[in-house]
C-alpha cells in the first residue's frame, strides 16, 4: 500500500526532475494604449489661470499660512468672500506678517 501508482494523466502533469513543467504558457501581451491627453477649452482654462495668478500674487502661501490668515474654514470661501471678510489677495502677505 505504500507504493501508490499514478494514472497516466497525473504522470503527464508531473515534470521530469530538472525540467520545467509543461503548463501552457501565456505569451499574449496586453497592448498598452497611450494615454489620451485631455485638452481643456479656453473657457475652462481661464478660471484656472486666474486662480494661479492670484496664488502667485498672494506670495504662494502654504496651507498653514493660509489657515493662519483666513481661519480653518477659509478654504471653503471663494476669493471675493475672503476679500469681504477683510483680507484680499493683494494684502495677504501683510496680513500674514501681522498675525505672526
QUIQUI-V196631 format. One record per residue. N is the residue number from 1. D_FIRST is the distance of its C-alpha to the first C-alpha in whole Angstrom. Layout:
BEGIN
{{N	D_FIRST} {N	D_FIRST}}
END
This chain:
BEGIN
{{1	0} {2	4} {3	5} {4	7} {5	10} {6	13} {7	16} {8	19} {9	21} {10	18} {11	19} {12	22} {13	23} {14	21} {15	24} {16	24} {17	24} {18	28} {19	29} {20	30} {21	28} {22	29} {23	30} {24	34} {25	36} {26	39} {27	42} {28	45} {29	47} {30	49} {31	53} {32	55} {33	58} {34	61} {35	62} {36	65} {37	68} {38	70} {39	74} {40	76} {41	79} {42	82} {43	83} {44	79} {45	80} {46	83} {47	82} {48	80} {49	82} {50	85} {51	82} {52	81} {53	85} {54	86} {55	83} {56	84} {57	88} {58	86} {59	85} {60	81} {61	81} {62	77} {63	76} {64	77} {65	81} {66	80} {67	79} {68	82} {69	85} {70	84} {71	82} {72	78} {73	79} {74	81} {75	78} {76	78} {77	82} {78	83} {79	86} {80	89} {81	88} {82	87} {83	91} {84	92} {85	90} {86	92} {87	91} {88	91} {89	89} {90	92} {91	92} {92	89} {93	89} {94	92} {95	91} {96	88} {97	90} {98	92} {99	88} {100	88}}
END
